[in-house]
Structure formats: C-alpha cells, structure tokens
Amino acid sequence: MNRISSAPSFFKLLIHDFSQQLCLPTDYINNFNGDVPKQFILTSSTRRSWEVSVKKVDNDLFLCEKWPNFAKDNALEFGDLLVFIYNGNSEFDVKIFGSNACEKEVELALKNNIESNSYVREKKDGKDMENSDKLHSQVMLKCYKRRRTNEAVVTDKMTRHSK
C-alpha cells in the first residue's frame, strides 16, 4: 500500500467512552482508498508497540481488539488528546497529551499480575525487542520535567520590573 501523503496524521480527543474501542476519523480513512488494513501497529512514546485490530460498524471503523490493552497500558483518561502519525506499513506513532496540554510520558515498569502483557515489541537501539512480561504504567507529564530553576524565575522578575 502507498504511504498516505495528503493526511499523514490525525488526532482524537478522548471525550466519549474510549475504553473498549476508538472510532477512526472518516476523512482520514478515506485516504486508504477502500484498502484499510485489518490491523494497525500503535507505537507509544515508550517505543513499545501494540497490534490493534480494525472493525467496521455501519460506515465507521474502530480500533477494537487489544485497544483496551493499549488504553490501559498508556493510562488513557477522559480529556487526553492522542495524535496518530502514520509511518506507512499499517504503523502509527501515537503521542499522548494529558488534559493539561502536556505530553504524557508513560513509563512501563515490569511488575507481576498488574496491567496487560499485550504490547508487541519494544524498540531499542533501532532493533525490535520481543517482550511479554507483565507491565505496570506510571505516568509523568513532560511539562513537569522541565521545571525552571529559582535563579531563572528571579532573573525574569527582575527583567520585567526593570523595564
């Protein structure tokens, strides 16, 4: 299949029930010219991937089987915004933003009996690594990683007041 050139990405705001399935935008799906893959591989910012099947209901297409695992493993919540970037070969990179508009960084730590073991592979140093250990999600917001130092804050205040 040819790479989608006119619409390489789309976003979804999680405001309806998204825990079991996610509806794909009709206008985006039209770019596949009727040749929609039966499954997509979704890769999160953790460089782990999930193989999620596509099903048709009426005129809509949904990410369904294994989507609940992707949602759970990535700690998706009401108000999150997902950006799907198509890489060709039925693969999407998925960026996840929290309701505070900051990108979520979900760390998947190995832990027994918690979360799913559904991700397909982990990409490490350009190679795909198979892994089926149990996962546990920990969410950090990237915005908080870049906190300003006290010195920078004081400098900004001094600069503003001296004008």
DRENMARFI-152260 format. One record per residue (C-alpha): residue number from 1; residue in three letters; x, y, z. Coordinates in steps of 0.02 Angstrom, whole numbers, plus 50000, padded with zeros to 5 digits. Layout:
BEGIN
resi / resn / u / v / w
NUM / ALA / X / Y / Z .
...
This chain:
BEGIN
resi / resn / u / v / w
1 / MET / 50000 / 50000 / 50000 .
2 / ASN / 50060 / 50176 / 49963 .
3 / ARG / 50103 / 50291 / 50105 .
4 / ILE / 49966 / 50416 / 50143 .
5 / SER / 50034 / 50583 / 50086 .
6 / SER / 49886 / 50701 / 50099 .
7 / ALA / 49841 / 50657 / 50279 .
8 / PRO / 49987 / 50578 / 50373 .
9 / SER / 49915 / 50611 / 50545 .
10 / PHE / 49756 / 50642 / 50644 .
11 / PHE / 49708 / 50674 / 50824 .
12 / LYS / 49573 / 50609 / 50939 .
13 / LEU / 49510 / 50695 / 51095 .
14 / LEU / 49454 / 50564 / 51221 .
15 / ILE / 49283 / 50628 / 51273 .
16 / HIS / 49169 / 50479 / 51243 .
17 / ASP / 49187 / 50300 / 51302 .
18 / PHE / 49356 / 50252 / 51232 .
19 / SER / 49399 / 50107 / 51348 .
20 / GLN / 49343 / 49966 / 51230 .
21 / GLN / 49363 / 50045 / 51058 .
22 / LEU / 49410 / 50204 / 50967 .
23 / CYS / 49323 / 50270 / 50811 .
24 / LEU / 49440 / 50323 / 50670 .
25 / PRO / 49401 / 50486 / 50578 .
26 / THR / 49306 / 50450 / 50417 .
27 / ASP / 49401 / 50582 / 50319 .
28 / TYR / 49566 / 50503 / 50370 .
29 / ILE / 49509 / 50327 / 50323 .
30 / ASN / 49458 / 50391 / 50150 .
31 / ASN / 49644 / 50412 / 50114 .
32 / PHE / 49663 / 50223 / 50109 .
33 / ASN / 49551 / 50216 / 49952 .
34 / GLY / 49450 / 50069 / 50020 .
35 / ASP / 49604 / 49965 / 50061 .
36 / VAL / 49605 / 49985 / 50250 .
37 / PRO / 49720 / 49864 / 50344 .
38 / LYS / 49636 / 49739 / 50460 .
39 / GLN / 49753 / 49794 / 50599 .
40 / PHE / 49871 / 49934 / 50643 .
41 / ILE / 50026 / 49935 / 50749 .
42 / LEU / 50023 / 50078 / 50875 .
43 / THR / 50189 / 50133 / 50949 .
44 / SER / 50189 / 50245 / 51102 .
45 / SER / 50323 / 50365 / 51162 .
46 / THR / 50393 / 50222 / 51266 .
47 / ARG / 50440 / 50140 / 51100 .
48 / ARG / 50329 / 49991 / 51139 .
49 / SER / 50201 / 49932 / 51011 .
50 / TRP / 50028 / 49855 / 51014 .
51 / GLU / 49944 / 49766 / 50869 .
52 / VAL / 49764 / 49828 / 50867 .
53 / SER / 49630 / 49760 / 50750 .
54 / VAL / 49509 / 49866 / 50648 .
55 / LYS / 49324 / 49826 / 50633 .
56 / LYS / 49187 / 49906 / 50530 .
57 / VAL / 49022 / 49954 / 50610 .
58 / ASP / 48899 / 50032 / 50487 .
59 / ASN / 49004 / 50164 / 50398 .
60 / ASP / 49130 / 50187 / 50538 .
61 / LEU / 49295 / 50099 / 50575 .
62 / PHE / 49352 / 50065 / 50753 .
63 / LEU / 49514 / 50012 / 50835 .
64 / CYS / 49448 / 49870 / 50942 .
65 / GLU / 49534 / 49706 / 50986 .
66 / LYS / 49682 / 49744 / 51101 .
67 / TRP / 49636 / 49930 / 51102 .
68 / PRO / 49583 / 49912 / 51285 .
69 / ASN / 49758 / 49849 / 51324 .
70 / PHE / 49837 / 49999 / 51236 .
71 / ALA / 49720 / 50116 / 51332 .
72 / LYS / 49758 / 50035 / 51499 .
73 / ASP / 49946 / 50017 / 51473 .
74 / ASN / 49958 / 50201 / 51424 .
75 / ALA / 49847 / 50263 / 51566 .
76 / LEU / 49724 / 50348 / 51447 .
77 / GLU / 49600 / 50462 / 51534 .
78 / PHE / 49449 / 50569 / 51490 .
79 / GLY / 49513 / 50730 / 51411 .
80 / ASP / 49676 / 50658 / 51344 .
81 / LEU / 49722 / 50702 / 51165 .
82 / LEU / 49803 / 50571 / 51054 .
83 / VAL / 49899 / 50616 / 50897 .
84 / PHE / 49917 / 50472 / 50772 .
85 / ILE / 50061 / 50492 / 50649 .
86 / TYR / 50058 / 50368 / 50506 .
87 / ASN / 50225 / 50288 / 50462 .
88 / GLY / 50164 / 50176 / 50321 .
89 / ASN / 50153 / 49986 / 50331 .
90 / SER / 50000 / 49999 / 50444 .
91 / GLU / 50101 / 50080 / 50584 .
92 / PHE / 50061 / 50235 / 50687 .
93 / ASP / 50166 / 50327 / 50814 .
94 / VAL / 50048 / 50389 / 50949 .
95 / LYS / 50084 / 50543 / 51054 .
96 / ILE / 49977 / 50560 / 51209 .
97 / PHE / 49938 / 50729 / 51288 .
98 / GLY / 49851 / 50749 / 51456 .
99 / SER / 49707 / 50866 / 51493 .
100 / ASN / 49835 / 50996 / 51548 .
101 / ALA / 49901 / 51003 / 51367 .
102 / CYS / 50068 / 50924 / 51414 .
103 / GLU / 50132 / 50767 / 51332 .
104 / LYS / 50115 / 50616 / 51446 .
105 / GLU / 50266 / 50507 / 51468 .
106 / VAL / 50207 / 50335 / 51520 .
107 / GLU / 50340 / 50226 / 51595 .
108 / LEU / 50300 / 50043 / 51585 .
109 / ALA / 50386 / 49956 / 51729 .
110 / LEU / 50391 / 49768 / 51745 .
111 / LYS / 50276 / 49708 / 51883 .
112 / ASN / 50188 / 49541 / 51909 .
113 / ASN / 49998 / 49524 / 51899 .
114 / ILE / 49970 / 49706 / 51853 .
115 / GLU / 49915 / 49777 / 51685 .
116 / SER / 49919 / 49685 / 51520 .
117 / ASN / 50057 / 49593 / 51432 .
118 / SER / 49991 / 49643 / 51263 .
119 / TYR / 50123 / 49750 / 51186 .
120 / VAL / 50204 / 49677 / 51032 .
121 / ARG / 50382 / 49737 / 51043 .
122 / GLU / 50499 / 49863 / 51117 .
123 / LYS / 50612 / 49960 / 51002 .
124 / LYS / 50786 / 49978 / 51071 .
125 / ASP / 50934 / 50049 / 50975 .
126 / GLY / 50840 / 50030 / 50811 .
127 / LYS / 50802 / 49845 / 50843 .
128 / ASP / 50636 / 49768 / 50890 .
129 / MET / 50642 / 49675 / 51055 .
130 / GLU / 50507 / 49546 / 51093 .
131 / ASN / 50440 / 49559 / 51270 .
132 / SER / 50290 / 49483 / 51354 .
133 / ASP / 50321 / 49523 / 51538 .
134 / LYS / 50180 / 49598 / 51639 .
135 / LEU / 50175 / 49787 / 51636 .
136 / HIS / 50133 / 49925 / 51757 .
137 / SER / 50103 / 50103 / 51699 .
138 / GLN / 50173 / 50256 / 51785 .
139 / VAL / 50127 / 50423 / 51708 .
140 / MET / 50233 / 50579 / 51711 .
141 / LEU / 50193 / 50737 / 51619 .
142 / LYS / 50339 / 50800 / 51516 .
143 / CYS / 50296 / 50981 / 51557 .
144 / TYR / 50344 / 50950 / 51738 .
145 / LYS / 50513 / 50879 / 51690 .
146 / ARG / 50569 / 51049 / 51628 .
147 / ARG / 50545 / 51149 / 51787 .
148 / ARG / 50634 / 51314 / 51793 .
149 / THR / 50769 / 51348 / 51919 .
150 / ASN / 50738 / 51479 / 52055 .
151 / GLU / 50876 / 51583 / 51978 .
152 / ALA / 50787 / 51590 / 51809 .
153 / VAL / 50623 / 51642 / 51892 .
154 / VAL / 50709 / 51782 / 51991 .
155 / THR / 50801 / 51841 / 51835 .
156 / ASP / 50636 / 51851 / 51738 .
157 / LYS / 50553 / 51950 / 51878 .
158 / MET / 50700 / 52071 / 51887 .
159 / THR / 50698 / 52095 / 51699 .
160 / ARG / 50510 / 52129 / 51696 .
161 / HIS / 50520 / 52256 / 51838 .
162 / SER / 50668 / 52350 / 51764 .
163 / LYS / 50575 / 52392 / 51603 .
